[in-house]
Amino acid sequence: MAAFRHSIAGIILLSFFLLHGYKIPNWKSLKTFGLNGILMLAGGNGIISWGMQYVGSGLTALICALTPVWIVIINRVSGNQEKLHPYAVLGFVICLCGQFFLFKDKIKLFDDPMFVWGILAVVLSNFFWALGTVYSKNHKTNEHPLFASALQMIPGGALLFIISFFRGEMQHVAPSSEAIWALAYLIVFGSILAYGSYMYVIKQLPATIVSTYAYINTIVAIILGWFWLHEALDTSTIISVILTIIGVFLVSKNS
């Protein structure tokens, strides 16, 4: 699903720009786009697509809210020697408290090994997404953001196709009409519009500011998961949402 989503979106965008006179960039730029696509689309989106088979959307969204924290850490490790503001440190602590409230009533779920692997997949995907965000920010090109997105989606989608082939997933492709409509939605609104927009703002704003989209994503996903998928919205989850958003806000604002 992820392979089809990104590959089709990439081909649509690439065709549009080539028909409007854009030229394929040099090999150096292609390598940058390729690595970014592998980090964010194969590593970030691909891994989380697998993990969400075993982890609810609300729980996934709360873990993903920590993406700005990962970005701050990667920025520091990659050579930014500025000291963390005390409020940013406080933000880290609050985020950890939020994760405690998130999981304290879900300990029994860890008896299922697939749930554990699903959680690890979500965390790992966050790391790859944050790594790709910082990499993209530090390796600027002059290409149109949507054109750059296309050049990232195709290698990212290609790698996902290879992985799905060796996992035997290609033998079981029989989507329902509902799944096809969902895929079409993700191609247009998820890959073309949302990812293209993300690539645009990365070039315009600091990575830590860009990552604050995670605040809104978390709230939306929690509400939709409760409303549409009947996922639990208990007191611990609400407290976790509040603490995580406060913590991430402090980390991003004071970094």
PEKABEL-V803256 format. One record per run of one state. SS is the DSSP state (@ for helix, = for strand, . for the rest). FROM is the first residue (numbers start at 1). LEN is the number of residues. If there is no record, write none. Layout:
BEGIN
<<SS | FROM | LEN> <SS | FROM | LEN>>
END
This chain:
BEGIN
<<. | 1 | 1> <@ | 2 | 18> <. | 20 | 7> <@ | 27 | 25> <. | 52 | 5> <@ | 57 | 8> <. | 65 | 2> <@ | 67 | 11> <. | 78 | 8> <@ | 86 | 18> <. | 104 | 3> <@ | 107 | 5> <. | 112 | 1> <@ | 113 | 26> <. | 139 | 6> <@ | 145 | 22> <. | 167 | 2> <@ | 169 | 4> <. | 173 | 4> <@ | 177 | 28> <. | 205 | 2> <@ | 207 | 4> <. | 211 | 2> <@ | 213 | 16> <. | 229 | 6> <@ | 235 | 19> <. | 254 | 2>>
END
